[in-house]
Protein backbone atom coordinates (compact mmCIF):
# COMPACT_ATOMS: atom_id res chain seq x y z
CA UNK A 1 0.00 0.00 0.00
CA UNK A 2 2.84 2.36 0.80
CA UNK A 3 4.45 1.70 -2.59
CA UNK A 4 1.17 2.40 -4.32
CA UNK A 5 0.54 5.73 -2.61
CA UNK A 6 4.13 6.98 -2.38
CA UNK A 7 6.02 5.54 -5.36
CA UNK A 8 3.19 5.28 -7.88
CA UNK A 9 1.63 8.67 -7.27
CA UNK A 10 0.88 10.63 -10.43
CA UNK A 11 3.11 13.48 -9.22
CA UNK A 12 6.16 11.19 -9.62
CA UNK A 13 5.71 10.76 -13.39
CA UNK A 14 9.00 11.51 -15.13
CA UNK A 15 10.80 11.89 -11.83
CA UNK A 16 12.62 8.55 -11.80
CA UNK A 17 15.39 7.37 -14.13
CA UNK A 18 17.10 4.07 -14.74
CA UNK A 19 15.59 1.00 -13.10
CA UNK A 20 13.16 3.00 -10.96
CA UNK A 21 11.91 4.80 -14.06
CA UNK A 22 11.41 1.48 -15.83
CA UNK A 23 9.66 0.05 -12.75
CA UNK A 24 7.38 3.09 -12.50
CA UNK A 25 6.44 2.76 -16.20
CA UNK A 26 6.02 -1.02 -15.84
CA UNK A 27 3.67 -0.70 -12.87
CA UNK A 28 1.65 1.91 -14.79
CA UNK A 29 1.44 -0.48 -17.79
CA UNK A 30 3.43 1.80 -20.07
CA UNK A 31 5.91 -1.01 -20.76
CA UNK A 32 4.40 -4.05 -22.46
CA UNK A 33 6.03 -7.45 -22.08
CA UNK A 34 3.72 -9.08 -24.59
CA UNK A 35 5.97 -8.40 -27.58
CA UNK A 36 8.94 -10.25 -26.10
CA UNK A 37 6.68 -13.05 -24.93
CA UNK A 38 5.16 -13.40 -28.40
CA UNK A 39 8.60 -13.57 -30.00
CA UNK A 40 9.70 -16.29 -27.58
CA UNK A 41 6.48 -18.26 -28.12
CA UNK A 42 6.93 -17.95 -31.89
CA UNK A 43 10.45 -19.40 -31.68
CA UNK A 44 9.25 -22.22 -29.42
CA UNK A 45 6.30 -23.02 -31.71
CA UNK A 46 8.46 -23.14 -34.85
CA UNK A 47 11.04 -25.32 -33.09
CA UNK A 48 8.32 -27.67 -31.84
CA UNK A 49 6.86 -27.88 -35.35
CA UNK A 50 10.26 -28.74 -36.81
CA UNK A 51 10.99 -31.40 -34.19
CA UNK A 52 7.50 -32.93 -34.45
CA UNK A 53 7.58 -33.15 -38.23
CA UNK A 54 11.13 -34.54 -38.15
CA UNK A 55 10.09 -37.14 -35.57
CA UNK A 56 7.10 -38.16 -37.69
CA UNK A 57 9.31 -38.47 -40.76
CA UNK A 58 12.03 -40.55 -39.10
CA UNK A 59 10.33 -42.65 -36.44
CA UNK A 60 6.65 -43.16 -37.27
CA UNK A 61 5.91 -46.51 -38.93
CA UNK A 62 3.81 -46.97 -42.04
CA UNK A 63 3.55 -45.37 -45.44
CA UNK A 64 6.12 -45.00 -48.16
CA UNK A 65 9.24 -42.92 -47.73
CA UNK A 66 8.14 -40.58 -50.54
CA UNK A 67 4.76 -39.89 -48.96
CA UNK A 68 6.34 -39.36 -45.53
CA UNK A 69 8.80 -36.89 -47.09
CA UNK A 70 5.98 -34.97 -48.80
CA UNK A 71 4.06 -34.80 -45.53
CA UNK A 72 7.24 -33.64 -43.78
CA UNK A 73 7.79 -30.82 -46.29
CA UNK A 74 4.10 -29.84 -46.34
CA UNK A 75 4.00 -29.74 -42.54
CA UNK A 76 7.10 -27.56 -42.41
CA UNK A 77 5.88 -25.11 -45.03
CA UNK A 78 2.18 -24.91 -44.16
CA UNK A 79 2.81 -25.11 -40.42
CA UNK A 80 5.32 -22.26 -40.54
CA UNK A 81 2.92 -20.17 -42.60
CA UNK A 82 0.08 -20.84 -40.13
CA UNK A 83 2.24 -20.06 -37.10
CA UNK A 84 3.57 -16.89 -38.74
CA UNK A 85 0.07 -15.66 -39.61
CA UNK A 86 -1.13 -16.26 -36.05
CA UNK A 87 1.95 -14.52 -34.63
CA UNK A 88 1.55 -11.51 -36.94
CA UNK A 89 -2.15 -11.22 -36.05
CA UNK A 90 -1.40 -11.21 -32.32
CA UNK A 91 1.47 -8.75 -32.79
CA UNK A 92 -0.79 -6.57 -34.92
CA UNK A 93 -3.23 -6.28 -32.01
CA UNK A 94 -0.39 -5.30 -29.66
CA UNK A 95 0.90 -2.69 -32.12
CA UNK A 96 -2.58 -1.20 -32.50
CA UNK A 97 -2.72 -0.86 -28.72
CA UNK A 98 0.72 0.80 -28.56
CA UNK A 99 0.00 3.17 -31.46
CA UNK A 100 -3.36 4.16 -30.00
CA UNK A 101 -1.68 4.86 -26.67
CA UNK A 102 0.99 7.01 -28.39
CA UNK A 103 -1.66 8.95 -30.31
CA UNK A 104 -3.59 9.53 -27.10
CA UNK A 105 -0.45 10.85 -25.36
CA UNK A 106 0.32 13.22 -28.23
CA UNK A 107 -3.24 14.52 -28.40
CA UNK A 108 -3.44 15.09 -24.66
CA UNK A 109 -0.11 16.94 -24.65
CA UNK A 110 -1.24 19.13 -27.57
CA UNK A 111 -4.51 19.99 -25.85
CA UNK A 112 -2.79 20.85 -22.57
CA UNK A 113 -0.37 23.21 -24.36
CA UNK A 114 -3.17 25.27 -25.94
CA UNK A 115 -5.18 27.92 -24.14
CA UNK A 116 -8.85 27.30 -23.62
CA UNK A 117 -9.49 30.38 -25.79
CA UNK A 118 -7.86 28.78 -28.84
CA UNK A 119 -9.90 25.61 -28.75
CA UNK A 120 -12.60 25.50 -31.42
CA UNK A 121 -16.18 25.75 -30.24
CA UNK A 122 -19.06 23.91 -31.77
C-alpha positions as CSV (number, residue, x, y, z in Angstrom):
1,X,0.0,0.0,0.0
2,X,2.8,2.4,0.8
3,X,4.4,1.7,-2.6
4,X,1.2,2.4,-4.3
5,X,0.5,5.7,-2.6
6,X,4.1,7.0,-2.4
7,X,6.0,5.5,-5.4
8,X,3.2,5.3,-7.9
9,X,1.6,8.7,-7.3
10,X,0.9,10.6,-10.4
11,X,3.1,13.5,-9.2
12,X,6.2,11.2,-9.6
13,X,5.7,10.8,-13.4
14,X,9.0,11.5,-15.1
15,X,10.8,11.9,-11.8
16,X,12.6,8.5,-11.8
17,X,15.4,7.4,-14.1
18,X,17.1,4.1,-14.7
19,X,15.6,1.0,-13.1
20,X,13.2,3.0,-11.0
21,X,11.9,4.8,-14.1
22,X,11.4,1.5,-15.8
23,X,9.7,0.0,-12.7
24,X,7.4,3.1,-12.5
25,X,6.4,2.8,-16.2
26,X,6.0,-1.0,-15.8
27,X,3.7,-0.7,-12.9
28,X,1.6,1.9,-14.8
29,X,1.4,-0.5,-17.8
30,X,3.4,1.8,-20.1
31,X,5.9,-1.0,-20.8
32,X,4.4,-4.1,-22.5
33,X,6.0,-7.5,-22.1
34,X,3.7,-9.1,-24.6
35,X,6.0,-8.4,-27.6
36,X,8.9,-10.2,-26.1
37,X,6.7,-13.1,-24.9
38,X,5.2,-13.4,-28.4
39,X,8.6,-13.6,-30.0
40,X,9.7,-16.3,-27.6
41,X,6.5,-18.3,-28.1
42,X,6.9,-17.9,-31.9
43,X,10.4,-19.4,-31.7
44,X,9.2,-22.2,-29.4
45,X,6.3,-23.0,-31.7
46,X,8.5,-23.1,-34.8
47,X,11.0,-25.3,-33.1
48,X,8.3,-27.7,-31.8
49,X,6.9,-27.9,-35.3
50,X,10.3,-28.7,-36.8
51,X,11.0,-31.4,-34.2
52,X,7.5,-32.9,-34.5
53,X,7.6,-33.1,-38.2
54,X,11.1,-34.5,-38.2
55,X,10.1,-37.1,-35.6
56,X,7.1,-38.2,-37.7
57,X,9.3,-38.5,-40.8
58,X,12.0,-40.6,-39.1
59,X,10.3,-42.7,-36.4
60,X,6.6,-43.2,-37.3
61,X,5.9,-46.5,-38.9
62,X,3.8,-47.0,-42.0
63,X,3.6,-45.4,-45.4
64,X,6.1,-45.0,-48.2
65,X,9.2,-42.9,-47.7
66,X,8.1,-40.6,-50.5
67,X,4.8,-39.9,-49.0
68,X,6.3,-39.4,-45.5
69,X,8.8,-36.9,-47.1
70,X,6.0,-35.0,-48.8
71,X,4.1,-34.8,-45.5
72,X,7.2,-33.6,-43.8
73,X,7.8,-30.8,-46.3
74,X,4.1,-29.8,-46.3
75,X,4.0,-29.7,-42.5
76,X,7.1,-27.6,-42.4
77,X,5.9,-25.1,-45.0
78,X,2.2,-24.9,-44.2
79,X,2.8,-25.1,-40.4
80,X,5.3,-22.3,-40.5
81,X,2.9,-20.2,-42.6
82,X,0.1,-20.8,-40.1
83,X,2.2,-20.1,-37.1
84,X,3.6,-16.9,-38.7
85,X,0.1,-15.7,-39.6
86,X,-1.1,-16.3,-36.1
87,X,2.0,-14.5,-34.6
88,X,1.5,-11.5,-36.9
89,X,-2.1,-11.2,-36.1
90,X,-1.4,-11.2,-32.3
91,X,1.5,-8.8,-32.8
92,X,-0.8,-6.6,-34.9
93,X,-3.2,-6.3,-32.0
94,X,-0.4,-5.3,-29.7
95,X,0.9,-2.7,-32.1
96,X,-2.6,-1.2,-32.5
97,X,-2.7,-0.9,-28.7
98,X,0.7,0.8,-28.6
99,X,0.0,3.2,-31.5
100,X,-3.4,4.2,-30.0
101,X,-1.7,4.9,-26.7
102,X,1.0,7.0,-28.4
103,X,-1.7,9.0,-30.3
104,X,-3.6,9.5,-27.1
105,X,-0.4,10.9,-25.4
106,X,0.3,13.2,-28.2
107,X,-3.2,14.5,-28.4
108,X,-3.4,15.1,-24.7
109,X,-0.1,16.9,-24.7
110,X,-1.2,19.1,-27.6
111,X,-4.5,20.0,-25.9
112,X,-2.8,20.8,-22.6
113,X,-0.4,23.2,-24.4
114,X,-3.2,25.3,-25.9
115,X,-5.2,27.9,-24.1
116,X,-8.8,27.3,-23.6
117,X,-9.5,30.4,-25.8
118,X,-7.9,28.8,-28.8
119,X,-9.9,25.6,-28.7
120,X,-12.6,25.5,-31.4
121,X,-16.2,25.7,-30.2
122,X,-19.1,23.9,-31.8
